[in-house]
Amino acid sequence: MSSKEFTPAMVKAVYDNLAQSKPKEPLHNRNSRRRQPHASLEYDPAFSTESDEVVRALFYGLGADGTVGANKNSIKIIGERHP
């Protein structure tokens, strides 16, 4: 269970389910070939483990057009202003 779509909010949903007195069963049982309907876990997509002070950025560049150096400078500026 690993991908960028598998978020900390989904992990929390798993642990919240396990903490219930009657947790939902797994989607399928190895001894049975039938799927259990409505076995998906609900999760809060707004749940975050990061502080509100975290800065995220995505930089694009071709590498030969000067964007790599410009992005490096931008990252330094962001790092200096948000320690």
C-alpha positions in Angstrom: 0.0 0.0 0.0 2.2 2.7 -1.2 1.6 5.5 -3.8 1.3 9.2 -3.8 -2.5 8.6 -3.7 -2.2 6.7 -0.4 -2.2 9.6 2.1 -1.7 10.0 5.8 -5.5 10.6 6.0 -6.1 7.1 4.7 -3.6 5.6 7.2 -5.6 7.4 10.0 -8.8 5.9 8.7 -7.3 2.4 9.0 -6.2 3.0 12.6 -9.6 4.6 13.4 -11.3 1.6 12.0 -9.2 -0.8 14.0 -10.0 1.2 17.2 -13.7 0.6 16.8 -15.5 -2.1 18.8 -16.6 -3.7 15.5 -14.1 -2.7 12.8 -15.0 -3.3 9.1 -13.7 -6.5 7.7 -11.0 -6.5 5.0 -12.2 -6.0 1.4 -11.7 -9.7 0.7 -11.0 -12.7 2.8 -8.3 -15.1 1.6 -10.7 -18.0 2.4 -13.5 -16.5 0.4 -13.6 -15.4 -3.2 -16.5 -12.9 -2.8 -16.0 -9.2 -2.2 -17.8 -7.5 0.7 -19.9 -4.6 -0.4 -19.5 -1.2 1.3 -16.2 -2.2 3.0 -14.3 0.9 2.0 -13.2 3.2 4.8 -14.3 6.8 5.0 -11.5 9.3 5.4 -11.1 13.1 5.8 -9.2 14.3 2.7 -8.5 17.6 4.6 -6.5 15.7 7.3 -2.9 16.7 7.3 0.2 15.9 9.4 2.0 19.0 8.3 2.1 22.3 10.1 0.4 25.3 8.6 3.8 26.9 8.2 4.9 24.3 5.6 5.6 25.7 2.1 5.2 23.5 -0.9 6.2 24.4 -4.4 6.6 22.7 -7.7 9.1 24.0 -10.2 9.3 23.2 -13.9 12.2 23.7 -16.3 13.9 22.2 -19.3 17.4 22.5 -17.9 19.0 24.1 -20.9 17.0 27.4 -20.7 18.3 28.7 -17.4 15.3 27.6 -15.4 17.3 25.2 -13.2 19.5 28.1 -11.9 16.5 30.4 -11.5 14.6 27.7 -9.6 17.6 27.1 -7.4 17.6 30.8 -6.5 13.9 30.8 -5.9 14.3 27.9 -3.5 17.0 29.7 -1.6 14.8 32.8 -1.3 11.9 30.7 0.0 14.1 28.9 2.5 15.5 32.2 3.8 12.0 33.7 4.3 10.5 30.6 5.8 13.0 29.0 8.2 
